[in-house]
Amino acid sequence: MTSAVPTLGTPVSDADPFCDDVLEDPLPFQAELRATGPVVYLNKYDVFAMGRFEEVQAALTDWQSFQSAAGVGLSNFRKEKPWRPPSLLLEADPPHHDAPRAVLAKLLGPREIRRLSEAWTADAEDLLDQLLAKGTEFEAVTNLASAFPLRVFPNAVGIPGNGRDALLPYGDHVFNAFGPANELVAKGAQRVAELSASMAAMCDRNVLTPGGFGAQIWEAADRGDITPAQAPLIVRSLLTAGVDTTVNGLAAVLYAFAVNPAQWSRLRENPALARTAFDEAVRFESPVQTFFRTTTRDIEVGGTLIPEGHKILMFLGSANRDPRRWENPDQFDLTRDPSGHVGFGFGIHQCVGQHIARLEASIILTAMAKRITSIEIAGPTRRHLNNTLRAWESLPVRIRRA
Ligand code: Z7Z
């Protein structure tokens, strides 16, 4: 006899974490989730949710029991055909995961990417000088949080100028598609064929600039570290996971500073805090809010039996604000040590591009700290709703020049 799911005693919730109200402001839902229990069954989607730091971190560590190859969205690849060829990194487990991961880990390692600093600093300074020459009020998502990654990252990968417009909307759809098939996914689906074609074109060996990350991925195939069939998909991973995430990470840190002016003063006094500030913003806002795993066996977590083959929804954003783990979690505070947050994930799948993200953020923040004495919100802000990302559509700001 198979027992009913969930088993007796498991806390149950009827809430929908992907409805517009929760996406607009997930904090009340997350507080309730953490209060309800270490594992909560979500009726609406037949999934088990984790919102506390300890269980989220433990599940991310235990890749043997919580697999990724069945997809890290709600869709279970054991039962449903994936909407795109699965990612060789994200949607794979060892041993298949390991060769693609090793290629990117080497290319994107902290020492390897230092060579980018000089050019990226010049780009940041030029971008800011042009922006500040126009005035002291601007929309910070378009003009800063998107503009900087879109200027530096595609160049580093080595993709040509045309086609770049597909990067943000394609990423937006990928991150929506990890959630349920709601309105957000339906809207993105209208452009998916066109955007996928643009992405595929940018992964072609013939268009990638020599010396860039893309070309180097193809060289790894020449060496036999990966197969030639894997190379374009690994380039796709870089372009999918590397743009919307950093854009929203930068938007998060800009917003956090705009509403916490004392922290901006602290950064100005000590620009070496730029990296800490970015990690604290990733903890505080968690640009990647959620993703899923799938159980490979019956497993008990926090007194709840989760049966084999079930989807687990992990709330990174909630774990990063869990008062069991963080003192004053709702404060953006540069004196805290944010390391150990799960905003970049944890374990074998932890963000392989995190050093790039930190480099982009620390360069733009350092350049801003030199030029800007204060930053404040200058008008109505607007969230951009996405099933996975905590994002901004619009952040009007007013700054004061140094
Ligand atoms: O490989 C990929 O295409 C890819 C796509 C999305 C890799 C990672 C992600 C991702 C990043 C998913 C952060 C969830 C959270």
Residues whose N, C-alpha, C, O or C-beta is under 5 A from the ligand:
A	BS01	Z7Z	S87 L89 L90 R236 S237 T240 A241 V288 F291
